[in-house]
């Protein structure tokens, strides 16, 4: 595919300067011979776009010929789908981040490459409706039983149906390419896309950490590439065909070397955070426990100075946030997922979900829509919460984190479910 001119990037709105996803695989803990994967993401979207946290129970009864309606198109349904917890904009089918009952977590982000114009109709320049990146993420979580399995499913769907379509309900011109981060207790993968269906992936092994921040980041350390991407880049003069293929330099910079090829901005800040976390975990007098790692990720996702946390009332803000701890254990009930179910992770607190929670109903939103709207109203009215209210909110998060403490692992005391904790926060804010 030879481009006859330099891509014009007709995309009406560039990818948001937001969204950050992190993973630390094989983080050592104080539990003998134990480690876990730490995952975190802020979903930064238009500040008035409602975000919800829903659970979609597993199903093994789909018939051949059944289809699933994604945001814009329908595709054949898998014979089996997995139990998932998903954090997502209310208006779309797909999700920004989530986890499944097989211990796989994932998040996606907007990126932009020199092949971005493939997403646009040649007739009127509008985004062609295919699978959104958020649809691809949800489908991968609903079907993938390991991070590698989820990666393979995402690639298969990308190649068969392509990506694209309006990514905002209020702006039909806004579209973008996507990057993904899939992780489980043993390993993680970054998948980056270009155009309709081109891709590259990178593996993150135990003891390694990685972050993505709205930019192409895979260099020459890719594990695999889409079939024709090297020939496309060579034809367009983005790669000489002799040197090791540098994905970012080719599809992101047209083969040119410049300072932006290195991590910068939020990506660089996120990398520094992970480096510091990994270094600190080794210098403590004793190995840290799971709670310590989750608390460190919460601090990262609440970093407003770097832009990792967005708090804009009218532009983009952190409309949802997730932290997951996946111990290297076969018992999925030991996996903990924490969601704010609200914008602004600095004020809104993390509440714990596990797949041991009782399923209340199909596609249960855990009252997260109500909580999200309450926090949005507080932000718009610029209300100041009292010290007592802030203390009680902090106690909600502290109680959720306490569930990670080793001493409480095998107690008979049944903890509050995620839905119960959301309701507790709603009741507290309504009494403020």
N, C-alpha and C positions, 0 to 999 in steps of 0.2 A: 504494500500500500504506500505509494509515493505521494506525499503531499505536494501539490503544485505551488503552494505558497505557504508562508509562515502562518501557523494557526492564529486566527484572529481573536479567539476566546470571546465569543459573543455572549458568554454567560452573563446574565443581567446582574447578578450579585456574586461576588467572589465567595469562596468558602469562608465561614466565620473564623475570626481570629480567636478561637475558643476550642473547647473539648480537649481533655487530656486523659490518657489511659495508661495505667502502670501495672507492671507485674514483677514480682521477685519470686523466682522458682527455687524450691529447696531451701527456704529460709530455716536455719537451724534453731531449735527451741530447747528449752530446759528439760523437756521430756526425753529420757534416754533413747538414743538412736532414732529420734523423731525429727521430722521437718515438715514444712508445709509450703504451699504457694499462697502468696499475698497478692491480691488483685484490687485495683481501685479505678474508678472513673467518675469524672464530672461530665454530665451531659449539658452542654451549653447551647441553648436554643433561644428563639425569640421570647422575651420576658413575659409576654401575655399568652403563651402557648401552654395550655394545661398539660401536666405530666401525671401519669398514673402508674401504679405498681399492681400488676395483675398476675394471677396464677392460672395457668392453663393445664388442667389435669392430663395425664397420659391417656392414650387411646390406642387400642390394638384391634379395632373392629372396622377399620376402613375397608371398603370394597374396592376391587379393581375398577377403575373408571371414575372414582370419586375425585373431586378437585378441591383445591383450597383457594379462596378468594383473598389475594394479597391486596395491597393498597390500590393498585391500578389494574392488575391483570390476574387471571386465574391460571394455576398450573396444576398438574396431577398431584394428588395427595399421596403421601407415603403410606404404606400399609400400617405403620406404627408411628406414633408421636410420643414424645417423652413429657413427663411432668416438668413444667417450667415456671420460674418466677421471672417476670419481665418488667422492666422500667421503660416507659414509652410515652411519646406524645399521644394524647387521647384520639386525635383525628386519624391517625394512620394505623395500619395493621401491624407493621413491623415494630421493632424495639431498638432503643439506643444502647441497652445493656441488659444483662440478665444471666441466669444460671439454670441448669437442669439437674434432675435427680440422679444423674450419673456423674456428677461432680465436674461438669464443664461450665466455665464462665466465658463471657465474651462481651466486647464492646466495639463500636464502629465510630469512625470519624470521617469528616469531609476532607478530601485532598484535591489537588488540581495538577494536571499534567499537560503536556503539549498535544495530547490526543483528546482533550476535553470536548472539542467541537463535534466529536462522533456522537455525543449525547443529544445533539440538536437536530431537528428536522431540517432537511435541505430545502424544504418548501418555504417555511415561514420562520425558521430559527427558534421555534419553541422546543422545549424538552420533550423528547419522545418517551412515552410511557412504557416502561418495562418494570423490572423489579427494583425497588429502592434498595439502597444499601442496608437500611433498617429491616426491610423484608428478608434480605439475604441472611442477616444476622439471626433473626427469629427462626427462619427455616432451619438454619444450621444448628441452633440450640435445640429445636424440637426434634431433630433427627440424629444428632451427633453424640455418640457414646464415649468419645474421648476428644481431646483437643485436636488431634490429627484427623480423626473421623469428621469432626465439624469443619475443619479446614478443607478436607477433600470434598465434602458436600457443598460447601460455599463455592468452590472452584467449579464443580460440575454444574451447578445452577447458573453461575455467572456465564459460563461458556454456552449453555443451552438457551438461556432466556435473555441474557444481557442485563445491564444496569441502566437506570435512568428514570426520569420523570420529575415533576415538581416536588421539591423537598420541603415546601412550606405551604400550608393551607391558604395563607393570605397573599402569597406571591407565587403565581403560576410560572414565572420565568426562572426561578431559582432552582438550579440543579447542580449536582457535583458527583465526582468520582469518590471512591471510598477506600479507606484502610480499615483493617480489622485486627483485633488481638484476641486469640482464643487461648485458654489455659486450662490445665487440670493440675492435679497434685504432683505430677511427674515432669511436665514439660509445658512449653507454650509456643505459639506461632504468631508471627506478624504476617498478615497478607495485605499487599497493596495492589491497587488496581489502576488501570489507565484505559481511557476510552470506554467502549461498550463492554469488552470482555477480556482485555489483556491483564496479566497479573504476574506477581513475583512473591515468593514467600521466604521467610527466614525463621529458623528454629532457635528457641531459647532453652538451653539445657539447665539442669539442676545446678544451683549455685550462681546462676546468671540473672540479671535484671534487665528490663527494657521498658521504654515508654514511647508513645506516639502522640503527636500534637499537631494535627491538621496539616501535615506535610509529608511528602515522600521522604523516606528515611533509610530504606534498604539500599546498600551500596553494592559492593562486589561479593558480599557474603551471603548471597541468596542460595536457597536450597534447590529451587526449581523455578522455571519461567514458563510463561505461556508459549505456545508452539511457534508463532511467527514474529514475536516481538523483536528478536535480534535482527531479523532480515528487514523489518519495517524501519528500525532505527538506522541500520546501515544504508538503506536506500535514501533516507532523508538526511544523511550526513550527521547523524547524532552519535554514531559509533563507527570507529574505523575498521571494525571487523577483526582486528589483530590483538588488541589489548584485552585484558579481562573485562567482561561486560559489567559496567557500573550502571545499575538500574536508575538510580536517582540522577546521575549526571546525564544519562541518555534521555529518559522520558520527562525529566523535570527541568533540565537545563539545555537540552539540545546539543549535548556533547561539550558545552563550554565549561571551563573551570572558573569558579568564582567563590567568594567567601561563604555564600549561602548554602554551599554544599555541606558545610559542617553544621552541626546542631547549633541553633541560635534561638533567641527569644524564649518562649515557654518550653520548647523542647529541651533547650540547654538547661533551663532551671529545673525541669523535671529530672533530667539526668543527674544533675548535681544532688538533688534530693535523694535519689535512689543510691547514689554512691555513698552519701553520708549515712543513710540508713544501714547499708550493708557494712560499712566500716564500723559504725557504732555498735552493731550487733556482735562484733567480734571483740570489742574492747571492754565490754561490760564484765564485771567480776564473775558473773555466771551467765550462761546463755539465756536470752530473753524468752518469755512465754508468748503464747498466741496473742494475748491481750495487748502486750507491748507492741507487737507488729501492727495490729489493727489501729491502735492509738497513733502510731507514727504515720500511717497512711491517712488517717483523719487530719492530721496536721498538714500534710502535703496538700490534700484536697481543699483545705481552708486557707491556703496561701494566696491572699489577695494581691500582695505586692508584685508577685511574678505574673499575675494574670491567670493563674491556674484556677482561681476562684473568681467568677464574674458576678457582680452585684448590681448591674445596670437596671433601672426601672423601665426604660423605654427601648433599649437596644437588646443585646444578648445578655443573658444571665445564666447562672448554673441552676437550671430548672429541675435537676434531679441528680442524685449522687449514690454510688454503690461502692461498698467495700466487701470483699469476700476473703475468707480464710479457709483453705482447703488442706487439711492435714493429710499426710501420706498414710491414709487409712482406708480400708475397704468399706467402712461404715459411713454411708453418706449422711447419716444423722449427725455425725461429728462436723460436717461442713456448716459453716455459719456465713450468712449473707446479711449485710447491713444496708438499709436504704433510708434516705431522709424522707422520701415520699413528699418532698416539698422543695421549693427553690431556696437558695442561699444556705449552703451547708455550714456557714459560720454560726447562724442562729438556729436553724432547724437541726434536730438531733438524729443520730443514727439509731435505727430500731432493728432488732435482730429477727431474721426469718430463717427457719430450717424446714426441710421437707417433712419433718415429723409433725408440723402444724396440721391441724385438721382442715380438710378442704370444706369450706362453707358452701360454695356453689361454683358452677362452671364460670370461668373468667371472672372470678372474684377480684374486685379492686381494693379490698381491705379498707374501704372508706378513704382511700388515698386521694380521690378527687376532692372530697370535702376538705381534707387537711391542706391540700395544695392551694385551694381557693382561700382558705383562712389566712395562710401565710402570705399570699399575694395581696390580700386586702390590708394586712398589717403593713406590708412594704409600701403600698400605694398611699396609705394614710400617714406614713412615716410615724407610726405609733412607737412609743418607747415602752418596752416591757419593764416591769418592776424587777428589782433585785430578787425578790422572793420567787417571782415567776421564772426568772432565768435560772435560779437555783433548782427549782423543781423540774425544769426542762433538762438540766444537766443530770439530774438524778435518773431520768428516763434512760439516757445514754449510758450512764454508769451501770445501771442495772442490766442493760443489754450486754455490756462488755463483761460484766461479772460472770455471765454464763460461760465465758471462755476459760475462766480460772480452773485449773486442774482440780482444786479442792472440791469444786461443785459438780464435777463430771458425773458422778454416780449417785448424787443425792436423790431422794424420793420427791423433793419439792418440784412440782410442775411449774415451769416458768410461763410467763404470759406469752401468748402467741403474737405474731407480728400485727395481726388485726386488732388484738386487744390493746397493744401498745400504741398503735395509731389512734385508737379511740381515746386512750388515756391522754394523749397529747392534745387531741381536739377538745376534750372536756376542760383541760387545764387552760387552753388559750381562750375558750369561751367565757371563762371566769375571770380573765385577767383584769 
